[in-house]
Amino acid sequence: MNSDGLSIVCRKPFNRPEHSEFDYPLSNAFDEIDAYIIFEDVFIPWSDVFVFQDVKKSNQFFIESGLFQHTTLQDQARGSVKLEFVTSLAIELAQRLGVDKYLNVQEMLGNLTANLELVRGALVNSELTGSMDDAGVFGPNLQPLLAIRAQLPKMYELALTIIQKLGAGSMMGVPDGRDFDGKLGHVLDEMMSSTLMSAEYRAKLLNLSWDVSGESFGQRQLMYEYYHGGDPVRIRAQHYHSEDLHIGDAMLKRILK
């Protein structure tokens, strides 16, 4: 990183240093930077070069080394945890706002919990139907993992949309966390509290809901889910080309015969 000629150009940060984590619990705790790394006449010793002017070998490495399978398993395990977090947040928001007793809200939340179980099941499936490679290393079945990669972004976006619907205008008018310690703090405590939660908890919950669903940090997370694994159109096309349908094909041929 200290090599002569190497430069790093970072994007604008999403954290809010003028505010505390009370106001921006995710942006101020977990913002991870993106950057361009620019090589301008940088010396790289041959001992650090793995592949040179061999396009075929370079393209083979990611797939044939097993790296794709194992990074995809890690990636989708990460995605399932992230999906569980926003599902829990949506449910907590509905319960604390007292709207979870309505059937339409229960249906929305049921969509989220059903999606979460499908992702969990696909992860287990990938491990149970995995196989050994030529080097004797066990790897997961890629097809269930690619199914998660194809569908999880839409599941995650649905969770954010439900959080926005539940929080609605309440998320737009949360005071600065410092105001709760100011001269009108007692008024805010009385005005924003309910039988289901204190004013301070309400502010924290709404701040978290907005940070994950509306702020630049939360929107980056959504974009990440859609595009970090590559072109989502190609991901679905790859899944179609690789799907094992021998049982369905046999039933189809038997009926048509």
Secondary structure, DSSP 4 states (H G I P E B T S, - for coil): ---TTEEEEEPPP---TTS-TTT-TTHHHH----EEEEESS----GGG-S-SS-HHHHHHHHHHTSHHHHHHHHHHHHHHHHHHHHHHHHHHHHHHTT-TTSHHHHHHHHHHHHHHHHHHHHHHHHHHT-EE-TTS-EE--HHHHHHHHHHHHHHHHHHHHHHHHHHGGGGGGPPPGGGGGSTTHHHHHHHH--SS--HHHHHHHHHHHHHHHTSHHHHHHHHHHHHTTS-HHHHHHHHHHH---HHHHHHHHHHH-
